[in-house]
Amino acid sequence: MKYTPQTHKPTWWRHAPLAIIATVAFIGAFTLSDYLTFDTLQANREALLAFRDANYPAMAVIFIAVYVVIVAFSLPGAAVASVTGGFLFGLALGTTFNVIAASIGACAIFLAARWGLGQALSTRIEASDGTLKRLKNGLHDNEISFLFLMRLVPAVPFFVANLVPALVGVGFVNFAMTTILGIIPGAIVFTWIGVGVGEVFDRGGRPDLSLLWEPQVIGPILGLCVLAALPILIKALRGNRDI
């Protein structure tokens, strides 16, 4: 389902959600970077485990809510939150909670961006006849493949993969679907690190996020990237044959 721009809302009202997110993200970058860290997790791990054991459902809800806020407002600490999910809930539930929270937060910032700046930008691109419109049309022709690639390629920052699709008017259903499925491989890796983080702290070490770049981990992810890119390549080759 494609997004149809509407222009009857006041400009300030349409831009308010994204403006609020940008403001909170700016403030959070300077005020929370020293708190949402692995050192904070290490210092509070016993208290977190005790609360989890006494209030498991409440801890799950609180964890998901905090993670949603971190992602929706592009706050620092998303990697720490993912590792914490594995530390508190194990691989299966931790991955599930991480995917749920990250997906909800991503959809929230996508809708905020699309409702405001994305709406205006998409309308201007659609009204143009230049390169931007051709690029937008090409993206829409391969929408799901491009969205999967943005999720799977580790070099693409998470907030970029949330904002760019909103600014070019991709369909929300496709965005939500590719977000949920596309972040699962990375979520498994970060949650897996979190499962063993207690032992790492006991040894006086810190979680090694470079595990994502190990051949046995990055190899399958790159393989998924190739699969996601195949439809784009096939369409391009067919287009060249028809010329």
C-alpha positions as CSV (number, residue, x, y, z in Angstrom):
1,M,0.0,0.0,0.0
2,K,1.6,3.3,-1.1
3,Y,1.4,6.5,0.8
4,T,-0.8,9.2,-0.7
5,P,0.4,12.7,0.4
6,Q,-2.1,15.0,2.0
7,T,-1.7,18.7,2.2
8,H,-4.6,20.0,4.3
9,K,-2.7,19.8,7.7
10,P,-1.0,22.9,8.9
11,T,2.8,22.8,8.2
12,W,3.8,23.3,11.9
13,W,1.5,20.5,13.0
14,R,2.9,18.0,10.4
15,H,6.5,18.8,11.4
16,A,5.9,18.7,15.2
17,P,6.5,15.0,15.7
18,L,9.8,14.9,13.9
19,A,10.8,18.2,15.5
20,I,10.2,16.7,18.9
21,I,12.2,13.6,18.0
22,A,15.1,15.7,16.7
23,T,15.1,17.8,19.9
24,V,15.0,14.9,22.2
25,A,17.7,13.1,20.2
26,F,20.0,16.2,20.3
27,I,19.5,16.6,24.1
28,G,19.9,12.9,24.7
29,A,23.2,12.7,22.8
30,F,24.7,15.1,25.3
31,T,23.0,14.0,28.5
32,L,22.6,10.2,28.2
33,S,25.8,9.0,26.5
34,D,27.5,8.6,29.9
35,Y,24.6,6.6,31.4
36,L,23.4,4.2,28.6
37,T,26.7,2.3,28.7
38,F,28.0,-1.2,29.5
39,D,29.6,0.3,32.6
40,T,26.1,1.2,33.8
41,L,24.9,-2.3,33.0
42,Q,27.8,-3.8,34.9
43,A,27.2,-1.6,37.9
44,N,23.5,-2.4,38.1
45,R,23.5,-6.0,36.9
46,E,22.7,-7.6,40.3
47,A,19.8,-5.2,40.9
48,L,18.4,-5.8,37.4
49,L,18.6,-9.6,37.9
50,A,17.0,-9.4,41.3
51,F,14.1,-7.3,39.9
52,R,13.7,-9.6,37.0
53,D,13.5,-12.6,39.2
54,A,10.9,-11.0,41.4
55,N,8.9,-9.2,38.6
56,Y,9.5,-11.0,35.3
57,P,6.5,-9.7,33.4
58,A,7.1,-6.1,34.7
59,M,10.8,-6.3,33.8
60,A,9.9,-7.4,30.2
61,V,7.4,-4.6,29.7
62,I,9.8,-2.0,31.2
63,F,12.7,-3.3,29.0
64,I,10.6,-3.1,25.8
65,A,9.3,0.3,26.7
66,V,12.8,1.7,27.4
67,Y,14.2,0.2,24.2
68,V,11.3,1.6,22.1
69,V,12.1,5.1,23.5
70,I,15.8,4.7,22.7
71,V,15.1,3.8,19.1
72,A,12.2,6.1,18.5
73,F,14.2,9.1,19.7
74,S,17.5,7.9,18.2
75,L,19.1,8.0,21.7
76,P,22.5,6.5,22.4
77,G,22.6,3.0,23.8
78,A,20.7,0.8,21.3
79,A,23.6,-1.7,21.2
80,V,23.7,-1.7,25.0
81,A,19.9,-2.3,25.1
82,S,20.2,-5.2,22.7
83,V,23.0,-6.8,24.8
84,T,20.9,-6.2,28.0
85,G,18.1,-8.1,26.4
86,G,20.2,-11.2,26.1
87,F,21.7,-10.7,29.6
88,L,18.2,-10.5,31.2
89,F,16.1,-12.8,29.1
90,G,18.4,-15.3,27.3
91,L,18.8,-15.9,23.6
92,A,15.2,-16.8,22.5
93,L,13.2,-14.3,24.6
94,G,15.9,-11.7,24.5
95,T,15.9,-11.7,20.7
96,T,12.1,-11.6,20.6
97,F,12.0,-8.6,22.9
98,N,14.8,-6.9,21.1
99,V,13.1,-7.3,17.7
100,I,9.7,-6.2,19.0
101,A,11.1,-3.1,20.7
102,A,13.4,-2.1,17.8
103,S,10.6,-2.6,15.3
104,I,8.1,-0.5,17.2
105,G,10.6,2.3,17.7
106,A,11.6,2.2,14.0
107,C,8.0,2.4,12.9
108,A,7.4,5.3,15.3
109,I,10.2,7.4,13.9
110,F,9.3,6.4,10.3
111,L,5.7,7.6,10.8
112,A,6.8,10.8,12.4
113,A,9.2,11.6,9.6
114,R,6.8,10.6,6.8
115,W,3.9,12.7,8.3
116,G,6.0,15.8,8.3
117,L,9.2,16.3,6.3
118,G,8.7,13.1,4.3
119,Q,5.3,14.2,3.1
120,A,6.6,17.5,1.8
121,L,9.7,16.0,0.2
122,S,7.8,13.1,-1.4
123,T,5.3,15.6,-2.9
124,R,8.1,17.8,-4.3
125,I,9.9,14.8,-5.8
126,E,6.7,13.5,-7.3
127,A,6.0,16.9,-8.9
128,S,9.5,17.0,-10.4
129,D,10.7,15.5,-13.7
130,G,14.4,15.2,-12.8
131,T,16.8,12.6,-11.5
132,L,15.3,12.5,-8.0
133,K,12.0,11.3,-9.4
134,R,13.7,8.7,-11.5
135,L,15.6,7.5,-8.4
136,K,12.4,7.4,-6.4
137,N,10.6,5.4,-9.1
138,G,13.5,3.0,-9.3
139,L,13.4,2.5,-5.5
140,H,9.6,1.9,-5.6
141,D,10.1,-0.7,-8.3
142,N,12.5,-2.6,-6.0
143,E,11.1,-1.4,-2.7
144,I,11.3,-4.6,-0.6
145,S,14.8,-5.5,-1.9
146,F,16.2,-2.0,-1.1
147,L,14.5,-2.0,2.4
148,F,16.0,-5.4,3.2
149,L,19.4,-4.3,2.1
150,M,19.3,-1.2,4.3
151,R,18.4,-3.4,7.3
152,L,20.9,-6.2,6.5
153,V,24.0,-4.2,5.6
154,P,25.8,-3.5,9.0
155,A,27.4,-0.3,7.7
156,V,24.0,1.4,7.4
157,P,23.2,3.2,10.7
158,F,19.8,2.1,12.1
159,F,18.4,5.7,12.3
160,V,19.3,6.2,8.6
161,A,17.4,3.1,7.6
162,N,14.4,4.5,9.6
163,L,14.4,8.0,8.1
164,V,15.4,7.6,4.4
165,P,12.5,5.3,3.5
166,A,10.1,7.8,5.2
167,L,11.6,10.7,3.2
168,V,11.0,9.1,-0.2
169,G,7.5,7.8,0.6
170,V,7.9,4.0,0.7
171,G,4.9,2.0,1.8
172,F,4.5,1.5,5.6
173,V,3.6,-2.1,5.4
174,N,6.7,-2.9,3.4
175,F,8.8,-0.9,5.8
176,A,7.4,-2.6,8.8
177,M,7.7,-6.1,7.3
178,T,11.3,-5.6,6.2
179,T,12.2,-4.0,9.5
180,I,10.9,-6.9,11.5
181,L,12.5,-9.6,9.4
182,G,15.7,-7.6,8.4
183,I,16.8,-6.9,12.0
184,I,16.5,-10.5,13.2
185,P,20.1,-11.6,12.2
186,G,21.7,-8.6,13.9
187,A,19.4,-8.9,16.9
188,I,20.5,-12.6,17.3
189,V,24.2,-11.6,17.3
190,F,23.8,-8.8,19.9
191,T,21.5,-10.9,22.1
192,W,24.0,-13.8,21.9
193,I,26.7,-11.5,23.2
194,G,24.4,-10.5,26.0
195,V,23.8,-14.1,27.1
196,G,27.5,-14.3,28.1
197,V,28.0,-10.8,29.2
198,G,27.9,-11.8,32.9
199,E,30.9,-14.0,32.5
200,V,32.7,-11.2,30.6
201,F,32.1,-8.8,33.5
202,D,33.3,-11.4,36.0
203,R,36.6,-11.6,34.1
204,G,36.9,-7.8,34.2
205,G,36.3,-7.4,30.5
206,R,33.8,-5.6,28.3
207,P,31.4,-7.0,25.7
208,D,33.1,-7.5,22.3
209,L,30.8,-6.0,19.7
210,S,33.4,-6.7,17.0
211,L,31.9,-10.2,17.0
212,L,29.5,-8.9,14.3
213,W,32.4,-8.7,11.9
214,E,33.8,-12.2,12.5
215,P,33.7,-14.2,9.2
216,Q,31.3,-16.8,10.6
217,V,28.9,-14.1,11.6
218,I,29.2,-11.5,8.8
219,G,29.4,-14.2,6.1
220,P,25.7,-15.3,6.4
221,I,24.6,-11.7,6.8
222,L,26.3,-10.8,3.6
223,G,24.8,-13.8,2.0
224,L,21.3,-12.5,2.9
225,C,22.4,-9.2,1.4
226,V,23.2,-10.9,-1.9
227,L,19.8,-12.6,-1.9
228,A,18.0,-9.3,-1.2
229,A,19.9,-7.7,-4.1
230,L,19.2,-10.5,-6.6
231,P,15.8,-9.1,-7.7
232,I,17.3,-5.7,-8.4
233,L,20.2,-7.3,-10.4
234,I,17.8,-9.5,-12.4
235,K,15.5,-6.5,-13.2
236,A,18.6,-4.5,-14.3
237,L,19.8,-7.3,-16.6
238,R,16.4,-7.8,-18.1
239,G,16.2,-4.0,-18.7
240,N,19.5,-4.0,-20.5
241,R,18.4,-6.9,-22.8
242,D,15.3,-5.0,-23.7
243,I,17.3,-1.9,-24.8
